[in-house]
Amino acid sequence: MKQDGIKKTFCTTREAAVLLGVSVGTVQLWVETGVLEAWKTIGGHRRVMRDSVDRLLHKNTDRAQAPSQTDSAEQLLRPLSILVVDDDVNLLRLYEANMSRWSMAPTVMAANSAITGLLMIGAKCPDFLVTDLHMPDMDGFYMLRVLNSTPELANTKVTVVTGLDREAIAQHGGLPAGIEILPKPIPFDRLRAIATDIVSRGNFQVPPASRGTPQVTSAH
């Protein structure tokens, strides 16, 4: 019997990547963190449940609003991109209000949960990720451990801003190496210094107000 008209209930990671408009690595990341439902064959190959792909396509408005991955020449000269993940909406507003005034005029994205943050990271890997640790559903500890094994984020600078002290962090198993831990209240001066360092070592767009004059952040 011909079954061409029957919709498969699952798909490969490559097929899911095509449907979602992201890379295979991003699909694997979303599977590992439970954003997408999947199972493994006897041979160890992932099969992604098609209904979870469909749900993600229809409900994730954050990803649709974030810039998509491209290999165009425009990416060679662009603003610094920052993603802030924190479940406190008031703090997110504070981050956006402060960072948007920085001299390098960064693009600031905000996510109020680790899951939303992972979706936005899948749509566009940020240059600078700032995240809290204590969040509902999925905490920052688990999110960072998964991200640490994601090659696509190898060039993303990750900084934690948290109310937890070092002992409490250690009790949760610690964090991957290379992640700077900063205390709350938010140390904006230090975050700006980190962003300035990223810009000085990258190829980013000169803010409109700075055009025609030397760019201080590129002079270091």
C-alpha positions in Angstrom: 0.0 0.0 0.0 1.3 3.4 -0.9 1.9 5.6 2.2 3.5 8.7 0.7 0.7 10.9 2.2 1.3 9.7 5.8 3.2 12.1 7.9 6.2 10.6 9.8 6.0 10.9 13.6 9.7 11.5 13.9 12.6 12.9 11.9 16.4 12.9 11.9 18.4 15.7 13.5 19.3 17.0 10.0 15.6 17.0 8.9 14.7 18.8 12.1 17.4 21.4 11.5 16.1 22.1 8.0 12.5 22.5 9.3 13.6 24.8 12.2 16.1 26.8 10.1 19.0 26.1 12.5 22.2 24.0 12.4 22.3 20.3 13.3 24.4 21.2 16.4 21.7 23.5 17.6 19.1 20.7 17.2 21.4 18.4 19.2 21.7 21.1 21.9 17.9 21.5 22.1 17.5 17.7 22.4 20.1 17.5 25.2 18.3 20.2 27.2 14.8 18.8 26.6 13.6 21.6 24.4 13.0 19.0 21.7 11.7 15.5 22.4 13.8 12.7 21.0 14.9 9.1 21.3 17.8 7.0 20.1 17.8 4.0 17.8 19.7 0.9 18.6 22.6 2.2 16.5 22.7 5.4 18.6 21.1 7.8 16.1 18.8 10.5 17.4 15.2 10.6 16.1 13.3 13.8 17.0 9.6 13.7 17.6 7.9 15.6 14.8 5.2 17.1 17.0 7.8 18.7 19.3 9.4 20.3 16.2 5.9 21.6 15.1 5.3 23.0 18.6 8.6 24.8 18.6 7.9 26.2 15.2 4.5 27.6 16.2 5.0 28.8 19.8 8.5 30.2 19.9 8.1 33.9 19.1 11.4 34.8 20.7 13.4 32.8 18.1 11.4 34.3 15.3 12.3 37.8 16.5 16.0 37.0 16.9 18.3 37.3 13.9 18.7 34.0 12.0 22.0 32.4 11.2 23.5 33.4 7.9 26.9 33.3 6.2 26.4 36.7 4.5 29.1 39.4 4.4 26.9 41.5 6.7 28.0 39.4 9.7 31.6 40.5 9.1 30.8 44.0 10.3 28.0 44.2 12.9 27.2 45.3 16.4 28.3 43.3 19.4 25.5 40.9 20.4 24.7 40.3 24.1 22.2 37.8 25.5 21.1 38.2 29.1 19.3 35.3 30.9 17.5 36.0 34.2 14.1 35.1 35.5 13.6 38.5 37.1 11.9 40.7 34.5 12.8 43.9 36.3 16.5 43.0 36.2 16.2 42.3 32.5 14.9 45.8 32.0 17.7 47.2 34.0 20.3 45.2 31.9 18.7 46.5 28.7 18.5 50.1 29.8 22.1 50.2 31.0 23.8 48.1 28.2 22.0 50.0 25.4 23.9 53.2 26.5 27.4 51.6 26.2 29.7 53.2 23.7 29.9 50.2 21.4 26.1 50.3 20.9 25.5 46.5 21.4 22.5 44.5 20.3 20.9 43.4 23.6 18.7 40.4 23.8 16.9 39.2 26.9 15.5 35.8 28.0 13.5 35.3 31.2 14.2 31.6 31.4 17.1 29.2 30.6 14.9 27.4 28.1 14.1 30.6 26.2 17.8 31.5 26.4 18.7 28.2 24.7 16.2 28.9 21.9 17.6 32.3 21.3 21.2 30.9 21.4 20.1 28.4 18.8 18.8 31.2 16.5 21.9 33.3 17.0 25.0 32.6 19.0 25.7 35.7 21.0 29.2 37.2 21.4 28.6 37.7 25.1 26.3 35.7 27.4 25.4 37.0 30.8 23.3 34.6 32.9 21.9 34.1 36.4 22.1 30.6 38.0 19.1 30.2 40.2 16.1 29.9 37.9 12.9 27.8 37.8 12.4 24.8 35.5 15.9 24.7 34.2 18.7 26.3 36.2 21.7 28.1 34.9 24.0 25.3 36.1 22.5 22.7 33.8 22.3 25.2 30.9 26.0 26.1 31.2 27.1 22.5 31.4 25.3 21.7 28.2 26.5 24.8 26.5 30.1 24.0 27.5 30.0 21.0 25.2 28.6 22.9 22.3 31.3 23.7 19.7 29.1 26.5 18.1 29.5 28.5 21.3 33.3 28.2 21.5 33.7 31.9 20.7 31.0 33.2 23.1 32.2 34.9 26.3 30.1 33.6 29.2 29.8 35.5 32.5 27.6 34.6 35.5 25.9 37.3 37.7 24.4 35.7 40.7 23.4 36.2 44.3 24.9 32.8 45.2 28.3 32.7 47.0 31.2 30.5 46.0 30.3 27.8 48.5 26.7 27.5 47.3 28.0 27.3 43.7 30.4 24.5 44.7 27.6 22.6 46.3 25.7 22.6 43.0 28.7 21.0 41.3 30.5 24.2 40.3 30.7 25.7 36.8 32.7 24.9 33.6 36.2 26.4 33.6 36.7 29.9 32.2 33.4 31.3 33.4 33.8 34.5 35.4 31.4 34.7 38.4 30.2 38.2 39.4 28.1 39.1 42.5 24.7 40.9 42.5 23.9 43.7 42.5 24.8 43.8 38.9 28.4 45.1 38.4 27.8 47.0 35.2 31.3 48.5 35.2 32.9 45.0 35.0 30.4 43.8 32.4 31.2 46.9 30.2 34.9 46.2 30.6 34.4 42.6 29.4 32.3 43.8 26.4 34.9 46.4 25.5 37.6 43.6 25.6 35.5 41.5 23.2 35.1 44.3 20.8 38.8 45.2 20.9 39.6 41.7 19.7 36.8 41.4 17.1 35.6 43.0 14.0 32.5 45.0 15.0 30.5 47.9 13.5 31.5 51.4 14.6 28.5 53.0 16.4 27.0 55.9 14.4 28.1 58.5 17.1 31.7 57.3 16.8 32.0 57.3 13.0 34.6 59.7 11.7 36.4 59.6 15.1 38.8 57.0 16.5 37.0 54.1 18.1 38.4 53.8 21.6 37.4 50.2 22.1 39.4 49.1 19.0 42.5 50.9 20.1 43.6 48.4 22.8 
